[in-house]
Amino acid sequence: MANKEHLKILKSGVKAWNLWRSQNPTVIPDLSGAELGIAKLCGANLANSQLQYAKLGSAQLDNAILSEANLKFTSVPSG
């Protein structure tokens, strides 16, 4: 289950999320199982995030950083 505080920050917008990530470089974001199907995550730094079982169906992920993110069993946009 996603960390509620991490999810709240992400839902505040990409700018707030990326600022938080830069200020907390040792935190591994836990967004596992999160409903992010219509989220606008363009340019979001999701590197090293726990995203297993997250629902990203129609999420906008252009230029999002997903390096080393755990995407096991995640539904992702199809194109």
C-alpha positions in Angstrom: 0.0 0.0 0.0 1.3 3.4 -0.9 2.7 5.8 1.7 -0.1 8.3 2.2 2.3 11.2 2.6 4.2 10.3 -0.6 1.0 10.1 -2.5 -0.2 13.4 -1.1 3.0 15.1 -2.3 2.7 13.5 -5.8 -0.9 14.7 -6.1 0.3 18.2 -5.3 1.9 18.3 -8.7 5.1 17.4 -10.5 6.9 20.6 -9.4 6.1 19.9 -5.7 7.1 16.3 -6.1 10.4 17.0 -7.8 11.3 19.6 -5.2 10.5 17.1 -2.4 12.6 14.5 -4.1 15.5 16.8 -4.4 15.2 17.7 -0.7 14.9 14.0 0.4 17.3 12.1 -1.8 17.6 9.1 0.5 13.9 8.5 0.7 12.6 5.7 -1.5 9.1 6.7 -2.5 6.4 4.1 -1.9 3.6 4.5 -4.4 2.8 0.8 -4.5 -0.8 0.0 -5.4 -1.6 3.7 -6.0 -4.4 4.7 -8.4 -2.6 7.1 -10.8 -4.5 6.2 -13.9 -5.2 9.8 -15.0 -2.3 11.5 -13.3 -0.2 14.1 -15.1 3.3 12.9 -14.3 5.2 14.5 -17.2 8.7 15.1 -16.0 8.2 13.5 -12.6 11.3 12.0 -10.9 10.0 8.5 -10.1 13.5 7.0 -10.1 13.9 4.2 -7.5 10.2 4.5 -6.5 8.2 1.5 -5.4 5.4 1.4 -8.0 4.5 -2.3 -7.9 0.8 -2.9 -8.5 0.3 0.8 -9.2 -2.4 1.6 -11.8 -0.9 4.0 -14.4 -3.4 3.2 -17.2 -3.8 6.6 -18.8 -1.2 8.5 -16.8 0.8 11.0 -18.7 4.5 9.9 -18.3 6.3 12.0 -20.9 9.8 12.7 -19.8 9.2 11.0 -16.4 12.3 9.5 -14.8 11.6 5.8 -14.1 15.1 4.5 -13.8 15.3 1.6 -11.3 11.7 2.1 -10.3 10.0 -1.1 -9.2 7.3 -1.6 -11.9 6.4 -5.2 -11.2 2.7 -6.0 -11.8 2.1 -2.3 -12.7 -0.4 -1.4 -15.4 1.2 1.2 -17.7 0.0 3.3 -20.6 -0.1 1.5 -23.9 1.3 4.1 -26.1 
